[in-house]
Amino acid sequence: MQEARGLSSAVRRALKAEAKPDTAMIKAPLSSTLPKGTQLVREWNGRIYRVNVTSDGFEMGGQSFSSLSAVAKRITGAEWSGPRFFGLKKRAA
């Protein structure tokens, strides 16, 4: 940003903050972006897991989950990014 060189660092930070989109407003819950009825399949430690997208979130084995990360935690016992665990999101470069 060459035009901003004469501005103080505080003003530059404020301008950069205003220029960034509010990602909290842009991101929708994953369950609302995947069509209801979509089935996600993941093999983990030799077992196949099938997760259905519902209108309220996700369902696996008759149990409801509000997030895909909660499903991944149930499967693995560890904190995971659900979208990443199910291959919906790639690792950041």
Backbone as XML, in Angstrom:
<?xml version="1.0"?>
<chain id="A" units="angstrom">
  <residue number="1" name="MET">
    <atom name="N" x="0.843" y="-1.179" z="0.000"/>
    <atom name="CA" x="0.000" y="0.000" z="0.000"/>
    <atom name="C" x="0.884" y="1.237" z="0.000"/>
  </residue>
  <residue number="2" name="GLN">
    <atom name="N" x="1.326" y="1.697" z="-1.125"/>
    <atom name="CA" x="2.214" y="2.847" z="-1.176"/>
    <atom name="C" x="1.508" y="4.123" z="-0.755"/>
  </residue>
  <residue number="3" name="GLU">
    <atom name="N" x="0.239" y="4.257" z="-1.060"/>
    <atom name="CA" x="-0.477" y="5.482" z="-0.737"/>
    <atom name="C" x="-0.521" y="5.725" z="0.761"/>
  </residue>
  <residue number="4" name="ALA">
    <atom name="N" x="-0.442" y="4.683" z="1.561"/>
    <atom name="CA" x="-0.614" y="4.807" z="3.002"/>
    <atom name="C" x="0.694" y="5.076" z="3.743"/>
  </residue>
  <residue number="5" name="ARG">
    <atom name="N" x="1.816" y="5.241" z="3.052"/>
    <atom name="CA" x="3.110" y="5.408" z="3.727"/>
    <atom name="C" x="3.147" y="6.641" z="4.604"/>
  </residue>
  <residue number="6" name="GLY">
    <atom name="N" x="2.455" y="7.687" z="4.273"/>
    <atom name="CA" x="2.470" y="8.902" z="5.063"/>
    <atom name="C" x="1.568" y="8.832" z="6.285"/>
  </residue>
  <residue number="7" name="LEU">
    <atom name="N" x="0.785" y="7.770" z="6.416"/>
    <atom name="CA" x="-0.133" y="7.633" z="7.538"/>
    <atom name="C" x="0.555" y="6.969" z="8.726"/>
  </residue>
  <residue number="8" name="SER">
    <atom name="N" x="0.057" y="7.261" z="9.898"/>
    <atom name="CA" x="0.617" y="6.620" z="11.093"/>
    <atom name="C" x="0.293" y="5.130" z="11.081"/>
  </residue>
  <residue number="9" name="SER">
    <atom name="N" x="1.059" y="4.358" z="11.855"/>
    <atom name="CA" x="0.823" y="2.917" z="11.898"/>
    <atom name="C" x="-0.561" y="2.606" z="12.460"/>
  </residue>
  <residue number="10" name="ALA">
    <atom name="N" x="-1.047" y="3.404" z="13.389"/>
    <atom name="CA" x="-2.386" y="3.179" z="13.956"/>
    <atom name="C" x="-3.464" y="3.363" z="12.887"/>
  </residue>
  <residue number="11" name="VAL">
    <atom name="N" x="-3.303" y="4.375" z="12.056"/>
    <atom name="CA" x="-4.278" y="4.618" z="10.989"/>
    <atom name="C" x="-4.197" y="3.501" z="9.953"/>
  </residue>
  <residue number="12" name="ARG">
    <atom name="N" x="-2.977" y="3.055" z="9.625"/>
    <atom name="CA" x="-2.837" y="1.961" z="8.660"/>
    <atom name="C" x="-3.503" y="0.692" z="9.184"/>
  </residue>
  <residue number="13" name="ARG">
    <atom name="N" x="-3.304" y="0.385" z="10.474"/>
    <atom name="CA" x="-3.947" y="-0.796" z="11.063"/>
    <atom name="C" x="-5.461" y="-0.672" z="10.999"/>
  </residue>
  <residue number="14" name="ALA">
    <atom name="N" x="-5.977" y="0.499" z="11.295"/>
    <atom name="CA" x="-7.431" y="0.703" z="11.260"/>
    <atom name="C" x="-7.964" y="0.530" z="9.843"/>
  </residue>
  <residue number="15" name="LEU">
    <atom name="N" x="-7.248" y="1.037" z="8.863"/>
    <atom name="CA" x="-7.669" y="0.890" z="7.468"/>
    <atom name="C" x="-7.634" y="-0.576" z="7.036"/>
  </residue>
  <residue number="16" name="LYS">
    <atom name="N" x="-6.583" y="-1.305" z="7.428"/>
    <atom name="CA" x="-6.502" y="-2.722" z="7.084"/>
    <atom name="C" x="-7.638" y="-3.508" z="7.728"/>
  </residue>
  <residue number="17" name="ALA">
    <atom name="N" x="-7.954" y="-3.172" z="8.972"/>
    <atom name="CA" x="-9.047" y="-3.863" z="9.661"/>
    <atom name="C" x="-10.370" y="-3.617" z="8.955"/>
  </residue>
  <residue number="18" name="GLU">
    <atom name="N" x="-10.589" y="-2.399" z="8.473"/>
    <atom name="CA" x="-11.834" y="-2.085" z="7.767"/>
    <atom name="C" x="-11.889" y="-2.752" z="6.402"/>
  </residue>
  <residue number="19" name="ALA">
    <atom name="N" x="-10.722" y="-2.955" z="5.779"/>
    <atom name="CA" x="-10.673" y="-3.542" z="4.439"/>
    <atom name="C" x="-10.931" y="-5.038" z="4.460"/>
  </residue>
  <residue number="20" name="LYS">
    <atom name="N" x="-10.651" y="-5.704" z="5.593"/>
    <atom name="CA" x="-10.855" y="-7.148" z="5.679"/>
    <atom name="C" x="-12.329" y="-7.460" z="5.825"/>
  </residue>
  <residue number="21" name="PRO">
    <atom name="N" x="-12.826" y="-8.443" z="5.068"/>
    <atom name="CA" x="-14.227" y="-8.828" z="5.238"/>
    <atom name="C" x="-14.425" y="-9.487" z="6.594"/>
  </residue>
  <residue number="22" name="ASP">
    <atom name="N" x="-15.595" y="-9.324" z="7.145"/>
    <atom name="CA" x="-15.933" y="-9.955" z="8.413"/>
    <atom name="C" x="-16.282" y="-11.402" z="8.126"/>
  </residue>
  <residue number="23" name="THR">
    <atom name="N" x="-15.310" y="-12.304" z="8.329"/>
    <atom name="CA" x="-15.520" y="-13.707" z="7.978"/>
    <atom name="C" x="-16.595" y="-14.353" z="8.829"/>
  </residue>
  <residue number="24" name="ALA">
    <atom name="N" x="-16.832" y="-13.855" z="10.019"/>
    <atom name="CA" x="-17.897" y="-14.418" z="10.854"/>
    <atom name="C" x="-19.249" y="-14.216" z="10.187"/>
  </residue>
  <residue number="25" name="MET">
    <atom name="N" x="-19.392" y="-13.129" z="9.446"/>
    <atom name="CA" x="-20.646" y="-12.856" z="8.766"/>
    <atom name="C" x="-20.769" y="-13.674" z="7.481"/>
  </residue>
  <residue number="26" name="ILE">
    <atom name="N" x="-19.639" y="-14.032" z="6.880"/>
    <atom name="CA" x="-19.652" y="-14.728" z="5.595"/>
    <atom name="C" x="-19.854" y="-16.227" z="5.768"/>
  </residue>
  <residue number="27" name="LYS">
    <atom name="N" x="-19.219" y="-16.823" z="6.756"/>
    <atom name="CA" x="-19.255" y="-18.268" z="6.928"/>
    <atom name="C" x="-20.624" y="-18.733" z="7.404"/>
  </residue>
  <residue number="28" name="ALA">
    <atom name="N" x="-21.133" y="-19.720" z="6.732"/>
    <atom name="CA" x="-22.389" y="-20.346" z="7.141"/>
    <atom name="C" x="-22.059" y="-21.688" z="7.773"/>
  </residue>
  <residue number="29" name="PRO">
    <atom name="N" x="-22.903" y="-22.166" z="8.671"/>
    <atom name="CA" x="-22.645" y="-23.492" z="9.234"/>
    <atom name="C" x="-22.559" y="-24.528" z="8.124"/>
  </residue>
  <residue number="30" name="LEU">
    <atom name="N" x="-21.655" y="-25.475" z="8.287"/>
    <atom name="CA" x="-21.440" y="-26.490" z="7.261"/>
    <atom name="C" x="-22.711" y="-27.261" z="6.960"/>
  </residue>
  <residue number="31" name="SER">
    <atom name="N" x="-23.525" y="-27.512" z="7.996"/>
    <atom name="CA" x="-24.755" y="-28.271" z="7.766"/>
    <atom name="C" x="-25.728" y="-27.521" z="6.873"/>
  </residue>
  <residue number="32" name="SER">
    <atom name="N" x="-25.602" y="-26.187" z="6.796"/>
    <atom name="CA" x="-26.495" y="-25.442" z="5.910"/>
    <atom name="C" x="-25.936" y="-25.327" z="4.495"/>
  </residue>
  <residue number="33" name="THR">
    <atom name="N" x="-24.633" y="-25.580" z="4.317"/>
    <atom name="CA" x="-24.056" y="-25.505" z="2.978"/>
    <atom name="C" x="-24.069" y="-26.853" z="2.273"/>
  </residue>
  <residue number="34" name="LEU">
    <atom name="N" x="-24.135" y="-27.932" z="3.038"/>
    <atom name="CA" x="-24.261" y="-29.263" z="2.450"/>
    <atom name="C" x="-25.744" y="-29.602" z="2.366"/>
  </residue>
  <residue number="35" name="PRO">
    <atom name="N" x="-26.201" y="-30.101" z="1.236"/>
    <atom name="CA" x="-27.620" y="-30.424" z="1.113"/>
    <atom name="C" x="-28.050" y="-31.504" z="2.108"/>
  </residue>
  <residue number="36" name="LYS">
    <atom name="N" x="-29.222" y="-31.324" z="2.673"/>
    <atom name="CA" x="-29.805" y="-32.328" z="3.568"/>
    <atom name="C" x="-29.866" y="-33.659" z="2.821"/>
  </residue>
  <residue number="37" name="GLY">
    <atom name="N" x="-29.476" y="-34.724" z="3.494"/>
    <atom name="CA" x="-29.475" y="-36.037" z="2.871"/>
    <atom name="C" x="-28.122" y="-36.453" z="2.330"/>
  </residue>
  <residue number="38" name="THR">
    <atom name="N" x="-27.168" y="-35.511" z="2.279"/>
    <atom name="CA" x="-25.817" y="-35.850" z="1.851"/>
    <atom name="C" x="-25.219" y="-36.840" z="2.839"/>
  </residue>
  <residue number="39" name="GLN">
    <atom name="N" x="-24.500" y="-37.830" z="2.327"/>
    <atom name="CA" x="-23.851" y="-38.803" z="3.196"/>
    <atom name="C" x="-22.338" y="-38.656" z="3.059"/>
  </residue>
  <residue number="40" name="LEU">
    <atom name="N" x="-21.675" y="-38.475" z="4.181"/>
    <atom name="CA" x="-20.225" y="-38.392" z="4.224"/>
    <atom name="C" x="-19.702" y="-39.735" z="4.709"/>
  </residue>
  <residue number="41" name="VAL">
    <atom name="N" x="-18.672" y="-40.247" z="4.062"/>
    <atom name="CA" x="-18.130" y="-41.555" z="4.410"/>
    <atom name="C" x="-16.646" y="-41.390" z="4.704"/>
  </residue>
  <residue number="42" name="ARG">
    <atom name="N" x="-16.208" y="-42.004" z="5.817"/>
    <atom name="CA" x="-14.801" y="-41.922" z="6.206"/>
    <atom name="C" x="-14.378" y="-43.252" z="6.812"/>
  </residue>
  <residue number="43" name="GLU">
    <atom name="N" x="-13.226" y="-43.747" z="6.378"/>
    <atom name="CA" x="-12.647" y="-44.943" z="6.979"/>
    <atom name="C" x="-11.663" y="-44.485" z="8.041"/>
  </residue>
  <residue number="44" name="TRP">
    <atom name="N" x="-11.745" y="-45.086" z="9.219"/>
    <atom name="CA" x="-10.831" y="-44.746" z="10.303"/>
    <atom name="C" x="-10.493" y="-46.018" z="11.057"/>
  </residue>
  <residue number="45" name="ASN">
    <atom name="N" x="-9.224" y="-46.344" z="11.116"/>
    <atom name="CA" x="-8.734" y="-47.536" z="11.812"/>
    <atom name="C" x="-9.469" y="-48.806" z="11.377"/>
  </residue>
  <residue number="46" name="GLY">
    <atom name="N" x="-9.660" y="-48.942" z="10.067"/>
    <atom name="CA" x="-10.259" y="-50.150" z="9.516"/>
    <atom name="C" x="-11.774" y="-50.208" z="9.583"/>
  </residue>
  <residue number="47" name="ARG">
    <atom name="N" x="-12.413" y="-49.176" z="10.067"/>
    <atom name="CA" x="-13.876" y="-49.159" z="10.167"/>
    <atom name="C" x="-14.435" y="-48.029" z="9.302"/>
  </residue>
  <residue number="48" name="ILE">
    <atom name="N" x="-15.561" y="-48.292" z="8.651"/>
    <atom name="CA" x="-16.218" y="-47.297" z="7.804"/>
    <atom name="C" x="-17.275" y="-46.569" z="8.635"/>
  </residue>
  <residue number="49" name="TYR">
    <atom name="N" x="-17.254" y="-45.242" z="8.576"/>
    <atom name="CA" x="-18.239" y="-44.402" z="9.267"/>
    <atom name="C" x="-19.052" y="-43.646" z="8.226"/>
  </residue>
  <residue number="50" name="ARG">
    <atom name="N" x="-20.366" y="-43.640" z="8.405"/>
    <atom name="CA" x="-21.275" y="-42.927" z="7.507"/>
    <atom name="C" x="-22.024" y="-41.876" z="8.319"/>
  </residue>
  <residue number="51" name="VAL">
    <atom name="N" x="-21.948" y="-40.647" z="7.841"/>
    <atom name="CA" x="-22.573" y="-39.521" z="8.526"/>
    <atom name="C" x="-23.562" y="-38.890" z="7.562"/>
  </residue>
  <residue number="52" name="ASN">
    <atom name="N" x="-24.782" y="-38.698" z="8.019"/>
    <atom name="CA" x="-25.823" y="-38.063" z="7.204"/>
    <atom name="C" x="-26.002" y="-36.610" z="7.619"/>
  </residue>
  <residue number="53" name="VAL">
    <atom name="N" x="-26.139" y="-35.732" z="6.620"/>
    <atom name="CA" x="-26.446" y="-34.334" z="6.882"/>
    <atom name="C" x="-27.951" y="-34.232" z="7.082"/>
  </residue>
  <residue number="54" name="THR">
    <atom name="N" x="-28.352" y="-33.620" z="8.186"/>
    <atom name="CA" x="-29.771" y="-33.435" z="8.489"/>
    <atom name="C" x="-30.087" y="-31.944" z="8.515"/>
  </residue>
  <residue number="55" name="SER">
    <atom name="N" x="-31.336" y="-31.612" z="8.702"/>
    <atom name="CA" x="-31.719" y="-30.199" z="8.772"/>
    <atom name="C" x="-31.181" y="-29.541" z="10.042"/>
  </residue>
  <residue number="56" name="ASP">
    <atom name="N" x="-30.906" y="-30.338" z="11.081"/>
    <atom name="CA" x="-30.411" y="-29.798" z="12.352"/>
    <atom name="C" x="-28.913" y="-29.940" z="12.539"/>
  </residue>
  <residue number="57" name="GLY">
    <atom name="N" x="-28.226" y="-30.637" z="11.664"/>
    <atom name="CA" x="-26.791" y="-30.867" z="11.816"/>
    <atom name="C" x="-26.370" y="-32.152" z="11.142"/>
  </residue>
  <residue number="58" name="PHE">
    <atom name="N" x="-25.942" y="-33.132" z="11.960"/>
    <atom name="CA" x="-25.412" y="-34.379" z="11.425"/>
    <atom name="C" x="-25.907" y="-35.548" z="12.259"/>
  </residue>
  <residue number="59" name="GLU">
    <atom name="N" x="-25.977" y="-36.723" z="11.631"/>
    <atom name="CA" x="-26.435" y="-37.936" z="12.313"/>
    <atom name="C" x="-25.492" y="-39.069" z="11.957"/>
  </residue>
  <residue number="60" name="MET">
    <atom name="N" x="-25.091" y="-39.817" z="12.974"/>
    <atom name="CA" x="-24.259" y="-40.994" z="12.762"/>
    <atom name="C" x="-24.699" y="-42.063" z="13.755"/>
  </residue>
  <residue number="61" name="GLY">
    <atom name="N" x="-25.034" y="-43.223" z="13.242"/>
    <atom name="CA" x="-25.407" y="-44.334" z="14.109"/>
    <atom name="C" x="-26.599" y="-44.042" z="15.003"/>
  </residue>
  <residue number="62" name="GLY">
    <atom name="N" x="-27.540" y="-43.263" z="14.508"/>
    <atom name="CA" x="-28.728" y="-42.934" z="15.289"/>
    <atom name="C" x="-28.534" y="-41.810" z="16.287"/>
  </residue>
  <residue number="63" name="GLN">
    <atom name="N" x="-27.339" y="-41.238" z="16.355"/>
    <atom name="CA" x="-27.062" y="-40.149" z="17.289"/>
    <atom name="C" x="-26.899" y="-38.838" z="16.516"/>
  </residue>
  <residue number="64" name="SER">
    <atom name="N" x="-27.465" y="-37.767" z="17.057"/>
    <atom name="CA" x="-27.383" y="-36.446" z="16.426"/>
    <atom name="C" x="-26.183" y="-35.672" z="16.950"/>
  </residue>
  <residue number="65" name="PHE">
    <atom name="N" x="-25.592" y="-34.884" z="16.067"/>
    <atom name="CA" x="-24.458" y="-34.030" z="16.404"/>
    <atom name="C" x="-24.701" y="-32.651" z="15.812"/>
  </residue>
  <residue number="66" name="SER">
    <atom name="N" x="-24.318" y="-31.618" z="16.543"/>
    <atom name="CA" x="-24.523" y="-30.259" z="16.046"/>
    <atom name="C" x="-23.416" y="-29.819" z="15.101"/>
  </residue>
  <residue number="67" name="SER">
    <atom name="N" x="-22.273" y="-30.496" z="15.157"/>
    <atom name="CA" x="-21.168" y="-30.114" z="14.275"/>
    <atom name="C" x="-20.442" y="-31.353" z="13.769"/>
  </residue>
  <residue number="68" name="LEU">
    <atom name="N" x="-19.786" y="-31.182" z="12.648"/>
    <atom name="CA" x="-19.001" y="-32.268" z="12.070"/>
    <atom name="C" x="-17.744" y="-32.522" z="12.920"/>
  </residue>
  <residue number="69" name="SER">
    <atom name="N" x="-17.268" y="-31.505" z="13.596"/>
    <atom name="CA" x="-16.124" y="-31.686" z="14.490"/>
    <atom name="C" x="-16.488" y="-32.576" z="15.669"/>
  </residue>
  <residue number="70" name="ALA">
    <atom name="N" x="-17.715" y="-32.475" z="16.146"/>
    <atom name="CA" x="-18.176" y="-33.351" z="17.227"/>
    <atom name="C" x="-18.224" y="-34.802" z="16.753"/>
  </residue>
  <residue number="71" name="VAL">
    <atom name="N" x="-18.609" y="-35.009" z="15.503"/>
    <atom name="CA" x="-18.620" y="-36.356" z="14.934"/>
    <atom name="C" x="-17.190" y="-36.890" z="14.856"/>
  </residue>
  <residue number="72" name="ALA">
    <atom name="N" x="-16.270" y="-36.061" z="14.362"/>
    <atom name="CA" x="-14.871" y="-36.479" z="14.243"/>
    <atom name="C" x="-14.289" y="-36.812" z="15.617"/>
  </residue>
  <residue number="73" name="LYS">
    <atom name="N" x="-14.649" y="-36.051" z="16.618"/>
    <atom name="CA" x="-14.159" y="-36.329" z="17.975"/>
    <atom name="C" x="-14.718" y="-37.654" z="18.491"/>
  </residue>
  <residue number="74" name="ARG">
    <atom name="N" x="-15.988" y="-37.930" z="18.201"/>
    <atom name="CA" x="-16.592" y="-39.198" z="18.621"/>
    <atom name="C" x="-15.869" y="-40.375" z="17.968"/>
  </residue>
  <residue number="75" name="ILE">
    <atom name="N" x="-15.508" y="-40.210" z="16.707"/>
    <atom name="CA" x="-14.830" y="-41.296" z="15.982"/>
    <atom name="C" x="-13.406" y="-41.501" z="16.477"/>
  </residue>
  <residue number="76" name="THR">
    <atom name="N" x="-12.661" y="-40.409" z="16.629"/>
    <atom name="CA" x="-11.228" y="-40.508" z="16.912"/>
    <atom name="C" x="-10.867" y="-40.394" z="18.388"/>
  </residue>
  <residue number="77" name="GLY">
    <atom name="N" x="-11.737" y="-39.752" z="19.161"/>
    <atom name="CA" x="-11.414" y="-39.489" z="20.556"/>
    <atom name="C" x="-10.509" y="-38.285" z="20.743"/>
  </residue>
  <residue number="78" name="ALA">
    <atom name="N" x="-10.232" y="-37.570" z="19.656"/>
    <atom name="CA" x="-9.339" y="-36.408" z="19.713"/>
    <atom name="C" x="-10.011" y="-35.210" z="19.041"/>
  </residue>
  <residue number="79" name="GLU">
    <atom name="N" x="-9.503" y="-34.025" z="19.353"/>
    <atom name="CA" x="-10.015" y="-32.801" z="18.722"/>
    <atom name="C" x="-9.549" y="-32.752" z="17.261"/>
  </residue>
  <residue number="80" name="TRP">
    <atom name="N" x="-10.499" y="-32.677" z="16.351"/>
    <atom name="CA" x="-10.225" y="-32.599" z="14.918"/>
    <atom name="C" x="-11.091" y="-31.513" z="14.315"/>
  </residue>
  <residue number="81" name="SER">
    <atom name="N" x="-10.644" y="-30.962" z="13.213"/>
    <atom name="CA" x="-11.519" y="-30.154" z="12.382"/>
    <atom name="C" x="-12.391" y="-31.144" z="11.619"/>
  </residue>
  <residue number="82" name="GLY">
    <atom name="N" x="-13.691" y="-31.108" z="11.856"/>
    <atom name="CA" x="-14.589" y="-32.040" z="11.179"/>
    <atom name="C" x="-14.519" y="-31.961" z="9.668"/>
  </residue>
  <residue number="83" name="PRO">
    <atom name="N" x="-14.590" y="-30.745" z="9.098"/>
    <atom name="CA" x="-14.492" y="-30.647" z="7.638"/>
    <atom name="C" x="-13.180" y="-31.206" z="7.101"/>
  </residue>
  <residue number="84" name="ARG">
    <atom name="N" x="-12.108" y="-30.999" z="7.830"/>
    <atom name="CA" x="-10.819" y="-31.534" z="7.385"/>
    <atom name="C" x="-10.786" y="-33.052" z="7.531"/>
  </residue>
  <residue number="85" name="PHE">
    <atom name="N" x="-11.298" y="-33.571" z="8.638"/>
    <atom name="CA" x="-11.325" y="-35.016" z="8.869"/>
    <atom name="C" x="-12.089" y="-35.730" z="7.761"/>
  </residue>
  <residue number="86" name="PHE">
    <atom name="N" x="-13.177" y="-35.135" z="7.287"/>
    <atom name="CA" x="-13.994" y="-35.762" z="6.259"/>
    <atom name="C" x="-13.586" y="-35.337" z="4.844"/>
  </residue>
  <residue number="87" name="GLY">
    <atom name="N" x="-12.474" y="-34.630" z="4.709"/>
    <atom name="CA" x="-11.945" y="-34.273" z="3.389"/>
    <atom name="C" x="-12.688" y="-33.157" z="2.687"/>
  </residue>
  <residue number="88" name="LEU">
    <atom name="N" x="-13.405" y="-32.338" z="3.442"/>
    <atom name="CA" x="-14.147" y="-31.236" z="2.838"/>
    <atom name="C" x="-13.313" y="-29.959" z="2.789"/>
  </residue>
  <residue number="89" name="LYS">
    <atom name="N" x="-12.229" y="-29.929" z="3.552"/>
    <atom name="CA" x="-11.376" y="-28.747" z="3.619"/>
    <atom name="C" x="-9.937" y="-29.209" z="3.620"/>
  </residue>
  <residue number="90" name="LYS">
    <atom name="N" x="-9.129" y="-28.591" z="2.773"/>
    <atom name="CA" x="-7.726" y="-28.966" z="2.695"/>
    <atom name="C" x="-6.917" y="-28.195" z="3.727"/>
  </residue>
  <residue number="91" name="ARG">
    <atom name="N" x="-5.783" y="-28.759" z="4.092"/>
    <atom name="CA" x="-4.869" y="-28.118" z="5.036"/>
    <atom name="C" x="-4.357" y="-26.812" z="4.434"/>
  </residue>
  <residue number="92" name="ALA">
    <atom name="N" x="-4.265" y="-25.779" z="5.278"/>
    <atom name="CA" x="-3.738" y="-24.489" z="4.811"/>
    <atom name="C" x="-2.285" y="-24.659" z="4.396"/>
  </residue>
  <residue number="93" name="ALA">
    <atom name="N" x="-1.915" y="-23.961" z="3.336"/>
    <atom name="CA" x="-0.548" y="-24.058" z="2.815"/>
    <atom name="C" x="0.457" y="-23.403" z="3.716"/>
  </residue>
</chain>
